[in-house]
Amino acid sequence: MSPTPAAPSLPCLLPLPRAGSADTGFTVSVASEGLLPFAVARSYWIYHTPSQVQRGHHAHHTLQQLLIAVSGRLDITLETPAGEQQHFVLDRPDVGLYLPGLYWRTVGFQEQAVLLCLVSEPYSAASYIRDYAAFRALAAAGHSAGVPI
């Protein structure tokens, strides 16, 4: 079994291996051992989200994710507890956004987008930070993004 690569400390785009051609179509596989910096404990997808609706509006303490736009376009804004923001556009199914813990996320869906999420931990309501003020207060307590609390 291949070792899991070290987790990046910052969000980053990860190219995903694809096979095929424009003539026959493509296949993307993220189940390859050693590809992700975490073992996938669960997966889910979000679809049929109207373009005027933004999803997310939360962070996680330590949970890691890989976000993939398997169809359409996603506009993702990330924020650290200190208020630093990053913006990513996902519009290719062979590129994922790695997301470590402690990043507040907002996701805008366009073009009938489908978001696939691969997640490092089983579902737990306790893993979520849903209160924005409490999230921002983590900066005052000395916690930074990508560092478990």
C-alpha positions, -999 to +999 in steps of 0.1 A: +000+000+000+014+034-010+018+060+018-006+089+019+013+121+009+018+148+035-011+172+036-005+206+022-009+234+048-027+256+024-056+251-001-043+242-035-055+229-069-046+192-075-045+178-110-063+144-111-051+116-134-073+111-164-073+085-192-090+085-226-092+109-255-114+135-271-126+108-295-138+083-268-142+104-237-123+106-204-122+088-171-108+104-139-098+082-110-092+096-075-091+063-058-054+058-067-034+050-036-011+079-026-030+105-047-048+123-019-032+136+013-058+118+033-078+086+033-114+091+020-138+084+049-169+096+030-180+112-002-211+132-012-222+154-040-244+185-043-265+192-074-295+212-088-284+242-068-298+274-083-272+298-095-284+326-071-279+303-041-246+301-023-237+270-003-211+264+024-211+292+050-191+270+074-156+257+083-143+225+098-119+221+127-096+195+112-115+178+084-098+178+050-117+178+017-111+175-020-137+195-039-143+186-076-167+202-101-177+171-120-199+192-142-204+230-146-185+257-128-180+264-091-168+298-076-153+291-042-142+318-018-121+307+012-113+327+043-089+322+071-098+330+107-077+362+103-098+373+073-074+365+045-094+354+014-087+333-016-109+327-047-108+295-068-128+286-099-134+249-105-147+241-140-128+210-150-135+175-136-098+166-137-088+193-112-097+193-075-094+219-048-077+205-016-091+222+015-075+217+049-092+225+082-101+260+094-111+276+061-145+293+059-160+284+025-187+299+003-196+280-029-214+296-058-229+272-084-232+280-121-240+261-153-259+232-135-228+225-115-223+192-096-199+194-067-183+161-055-167+162-021-142+136-009-138+139+029-112+128+055-136+121+083-170+105+088-199+130+093-199+146+127-219+178+135-191+186+160-166+190+132-184+220+118-179+257+127-212+272+115-210+306+134-189+331+115-182+352+145-169+322+164-148+313+134-132+347+132-126+346+170-102+317+164-077+342+150-077+362+183-072+329+201-041+322+181-054+296+157-046+298+120-059+280+090-045+245+083-036+240+120-058+218+141-074+232+172 
